[in-house]
Each structure stands twice: as structure tokens, then as C-alpha cells.
Amino acid sequence: MKKATLKLTALVMLSAGVITNSFAQSSVNDISVVTTAVPFLRISPDARSGGMGDVGIATSADAYSGFWNLGKITFAKSNTNIGATYTPWLTDLGLNDVYLASLAGYHKLDENSAVSLGLRYFSLGSIQFTDANGNLLNNFRPREFAIEAGYSRKLSGKSGLGLGLRYISSDLAGGTVNGITYKKGTSVAADLHYYHNGLKEDGSGFNWGATLSNLGAKISYTQDANQKDFIPANLGIGGAYTKVFDADSKITFALDLNKLLVPTPPSVSDSAGLADYRSKGVVSSWFSSLGDAPDGGGEELKEVTASIGAEYWYKEQFALRAGYFYESPDKGNRKYFTVGAGLMYNMFGLNFSYLLPSGAGINRNPLSNTLRFSLSFNLDK
């Protein structure tokens, strides 16, 4: 029963779109957190980026570039690369059947174009649902996944563009609970990514990129047309500077800034505001989200999260990484340090990342004390 309770807590934390906005509001601190359905789409899907504070928009291309910036794939050194990542979830609480897994890869069609595929799967194991009196209702296995495909094209010798399409499935509860019949939620979303390669012949220089991700329809878990929830549409910009010391060693410093293109939720006591929030159109919400915070521009800036990371490579075989993620205390208060390491040998790559313990109570990061790892294969070799 204890493990079921922990899983239910994780389910609530990861399905903010299904619950009321009261979970994300605080009458004491006046916290206003922007919430969405399927938030697993904003979790770092690979150990390399996970070890660098969740940066990935402007770093060098790898098998997971389709998740971060499709535009950089045509600048990858290898023609074909695939990878797989396993991320245990809530291991700090003793759970062993909750996890996030991802598969990704790309293939260059020629020097100027490439295609990519990706899969993300989040499982919450098995949960036994009960009513208010503790009577058993049904056993269910909540799970979510996204399947995506992308096309990348060089616009010039220095810039690339990527287009992606994603199918999303979110199955968090089944059957009828308290008179409400729940169903699987589905949606389709698109990505538009740009990348500028500013590296010199020796590999040093500055790269930058901009991304629009998860631009798609709302998702619903019931038959109530007024209970549809936004998916995590996102605007991201990032830069990465690489310094080459000699033929054997180099270091990269990277920064990503991200903002959800989702309206700021009103107070739960504002019934008219809640109705307007629920009825807001998807496309209009992308634009209005840039200026709808109650306290104006200052609050809008608080909705921007920052990821800072560094990566050191020796002989293109050994890597050490570190990073930091920051979110405003008024918008969720996620703050954590990460470390990581990588090994490349011939066609085989292995990456590890570790999120240092952070937060307490309901602010405890689900990945605290978690070691996640990725495998990659350079099929050119």
C-alpha cells in the first residue's frame, strides 16, 4: 500500500493537466505554476544532457539530437547513430518499477539532409485504486509514450532547419472513479528547430539554436469538452561555446533558456478566469502566454527556466560533465546540480548522469540520487 501511495503521488506530480490548478497554487506564497498535461515530454531523455543540467539545444549533435534540436543533425560527424536511455524514477523512495525509457536515432540521406526517429515511454508500474473507504476498485498500469519523426535540412554551410511530428498517448487512469469515466488521452504535435554552426576548422567556436516544440492540440482524459488540457508547447534558445586546448582536449560551456508557451493559470477562486483559461484556443495561447502573467513582464521572466552545463572531452574518448538547472521559486522552484561522464570506444558509447539530492517534501526532485545511463552506437564504424 505504501508503494501504491508513492506511485499515486508521482502520478499526480506528473499529470498536472488532469488535476485542478489548486495543486499548483499557494494562497500563502501566491505561487502560480504553469502546468500542462504530459510533462514527461519536458524531461531530459538522455544521460549526456542529463549530466549537463539538461542542456541540449546548441551542443554537438548525437543520437538524441531529435529530442533537442533537429537542425543540428546534418552537422553530425557520423552518418548513422542510434541510442537508448533508461532512467529510474523515484528511486529515492524505494520504487523499482517506475521508469522513463527512450530510443532515438538518425540517418543522413546525404550531406545536406537527414531523417530521425524517437520514442519516449514513461511507466508508473501497477497501481491499485481504492475508494474513500479503502475498498478495492481496480488495478491499473498508468503509462505514457510519444513517437516522433523528424526531417533535417542544411540551409547553408553554417545553418540547419528541422521539422518534427509527434504522436502522444497518455493513459493515466481507466474505468469510472467517483462517477467520472476516464479514457486514454491522445494528441499530435509538431516541432520547428533552427541551428547555427559557428565552429572553426579546429572545432572551437560558438553554436546557437532556437526551438519551438510540442506545438499541438490539447489533450483530454474525459468526455467533458471543457476539461481539455494544454500540452507543454515550448520556446527554447541556447548557445554553446567550445574551447579547444590541443589535439587531445577541449571543453564546451552551454546555456539553454526555456519558456512554456502555455497560459499562466488564474487563481482557483477566479471561476470566470478558469473558464476563460479552459476555453482559450491553442494557437492564441502560444502568443498570449508571452504576456499574460498577472504581474506583467517581471513575472513572465520568472517563467523562464535556465540550464547551464559544461562538458570536457579527452581524446574524443573520455568525457566529464556538470550542470545546474534553475527555476524561479514562484514558478515551481526546481533547482538542482548534475554530474556525468562518458566513454566512447570505436562504435560504442556509454554515458552516465547523476542528479544530486535536491529539495525536500513535495519539492523533492523525483530524480534525486538517481543514476541514469545511455548507450549509443555509431554505425559508421
KALINSUL-V23847 format. One record per residue. N is the residue number from 1. RES is the residue in three letters. SS is DSSP state (H for helix, E for strand, L for the rest). PSI is psi in whole degrees, 0 to 359 (* if undefined). Layout:
# KALINSUL-V23847
n: <N N>
res: <RES RES>
ss: <SS SS>
psi: <PSI PSI>
This chain:
# KALINSUL-V23847
n: <1 2 3 4 5 6 7 8 9 10 11 12 13 14 15 16 17 18 19 20 21 22 23 24 25 26 27 28 29 30 31 32 33 34 35 36 37 38 39 40 41 42 43 44 45 46 47 48 49 50 51 52 53 54 55 56 57 58 59 60 61 62 63 64 65 66 67 68 69 70 71 72 73 74 75 76 77 78 79 80 81 82 83 84 85 86 87 88 89 90 91 92 93 94 95 96 97 98 99 100 101 102 103 104 105 106 107 108 109 110 111 112 113 114 115 116 117 118 119 120 121 122 123 124 125 126 127 128 129 130 131 132 133 134 135 136 137 138 139 140 141 142 143 144 145 146 147 148 149 150 151 152 153 154 155 156 157 158 159 160 161 162 163 164 165 166 167 168 169 170 171 172 173 174 175 176 177 178 179 180 181 182 183 184 185 186 187 188 189 190 191 192 193 194 195 196 197 198 199 200 201 202 203 204 205 206 207 208 209 210 211 212 213 214 215 216 217 218 219 220 221 222 223 224 225 226 227 228 229 230 231 232 233 234 235 236 237 238 239 240 241 242 243 244 245 246 247 248 249 250 251 252 253 254 255 256 257 258 259 260 261 262 263 264 265 266 267 268 269 270 271 272 273 274 275 276 277 278 279 280 281 282 283 284 285 286 287 288 289 290 291 292 293 294 295 296 297 298 299 300 301 302 303 304 305 306 307 308 309 310 311 312 313 314 315 316 317 318 319 320 321 322 323 324 325 326 327 328 329 330 331 332 333 334 335 336 337 338 339 340 341 342 343 344 345 346 347 348 349 350 351 352 353 354 355 356 357 358 359 360 361 362 363 364 365 366 367 368 369 370 371 372 373 374 375 376 377 378 379 380 381>
res: <MET LYS LYS ALA THR LEU LYS LEU THR ALA LEU VAL MET LEU SER ALA GLY VAL ILE THR ASN SER PHE ALA GLN SER SER VAL ASN ASP ILE SER VAL VAL THR THR ALA VAL PRO PHE LEU ARG ILE SER PRO ASP ALA ARG SER GLY GLY MET GLY ASP VAL GLY ILE ALA THR SER ALA ASP ALA TYR SER GLY PHE TRP ASN LEU GLY LYS ILE THR PHE ALA LYS SER ASN THR ASN ILE GLY ALA THR TYR THR PRO TRP LEU THR ASP LEU GLY LEU ASN ASP VAL TYR LEU ALA SER LEU ALA GLY TYR HIS LYS LEU ASP GLU ASN SER ALA VAL SER LEU GLY LEU ARG TYR PHE SER LEU GLY SER ILE GLN PHE THR ASP ALA ASN GLY ASN LEU LEU ASN ASN PHE ARG PRO ARG GLU PHE ALA ILE GLU ALA GLY TYR SER ARG LYS LEU SER GLY LYS SER GLY LEU GLY LEU GLY LEU ARG TYR ILE SER SER ASP LEU ALA GLY GLY THR VAL ASN GLY ILE THR TYR LYS LYS GLY THR SER VAL ALA ALA ASP LEU HIS TYR TYR HIS ASN GLY LEU LYS GLU ASP GLY SER GLY PHE ASN TRP GLY ALA THR LEU SER ASN LEU GLY ALA LYS ILE SER TYR THR GLN ASP ALA ASN GLN LYS ASP PHE ILE PRO ALA ASN LEU GLY ILE GLY GLY ALA TYR THR LYS VAL PHE ASP ALA ASP SER LYS ILE THR PHE ALA LEU ASP LEU ASN LYS LEU LEU VAL PRO THR PRO PRO SER VAL SER ASP SER ALA GLY LEU ALA ASP TYR ARG SER LYS GLY VAL VAL SER SER TRP PHE SER SER LEU GLY ASP ALA PRO ASP GLY GLY GLY GLU GLU LEU LYS GLU VAL THR ALA SER ILE GLY ALA GLU TYR TRP TYR LYS GLU GLN PHE ALA LEU ARG ALA GLY TYR PHE TYR GLU SER PRO ASP LYS GLY ASN ARG LYS TYR PHE THR VAL GLY ALA GLY LEU MET TYR ASN MET PHE GLY LEU ASN PHE SER TYR LEU LEU PRO SER GLY ALA GLY ILE ASN ARG ASN PRO LEU SER ASN THR LEU ARG PHE SER LEU SER PHE ASN LEU ASP LYS>
ss: <L H H H H H H H H H H H H H L L L L L L H H H H E E L L L L E E L L L L L L H H H H L L L L H H H H L L L L L L L L L L L L L L H H H H L H H H H H H L L L L E E E E E E E E E L L H H H L L L L L E E E E E E E E E E L L L L E E E E E E E E E E E L L L E E E E L L L L L E E E E E L L E E E E E E E E E E E E L L L L E E E E E E E E E E E E E L L L E E E L L E E E L L E E E E E E E E E E E E L L E L L L L L E E E E E E E E E E E E L L E L L L L L H H H L E L L L L E E E E E E E E E E E L L L L E E E E E E E E E E E E L L L L L L L L L L H H H H H H H H H L L H H H H H H H L L L L L L L L H H H H H H L E E E E E E E E E E E L L L E E E E E E E E E L L H H H L L L E E E E E E E E E E E L L E E E E E E E E L L L L L H H H L L L L L L E E E E E E E E E L L L>
psi: <323 315 323 320 318 320 320 322 316 321 317 317 327 2 53 335 341 334 172 162 354 333 334 11 153 116 340 310 359 44 136 95 132 117 154 168 173 52 351 341 346 12 135 121 2 155 331 306 325 331 352 31 20 44 154 356 320 6 169 153 146 190 335 11 332 333 334 306 103 334 338 354 323 348 6 150 325 158 329 129 136 155 160 142 141 126 107 149 132 37 335 337 9 13 140 5 18 125 162 127 148 147 141 159 164 163 127 127 325 195 343 355 157 158 155 156 152 151 132 133 124 124 137 20 214 133 132 114 143 164 187 338 3 5 138 134 290 161 136 151 91 138 152 149 160 131 131 153 146 158 131 145 134 131 332 187 350 351 151 154 144 141 135 153 138 134 132 133 131 109 90 338 145 155 198 127 124 39 0 126 122 150 171 135 139 155 166 137 162 156 148 117 143 144 136 123 110 19 145 181 330 359 359 157 190 127 152 162 165 140 143 118 152 43 98 184 158 167 145 143 1 178 355 114 341 1 30 145 150 145 165 67 140 141 125 143 145 156 153 127 129 129 122 120 314 193 344 335 147 161 144 134 131 150 129 138 131 143 128 133 59 138 146 125 145 174 146 341 352 87 321 320 322 319 318 321 315 327 354 136 157 307 316 330 329 319 318 335 345 354 30 4 135 325 17 205 325 319 326 319 330 341 0 126 152 135 129 132 159 147 125 129 139 120 25 23 325 135 143 139 155 155 172 137 136 136 140 141 332 353 21 328 35 122 127 153 149 155 159 171 156 153 129 126 113 242 356 135 141 125 142 151 154 129 118 144 132 148 172 152 227 345 2 127 130 340 7 137 27 130 117 155 153 143 141 154 120 101 351 331 *>
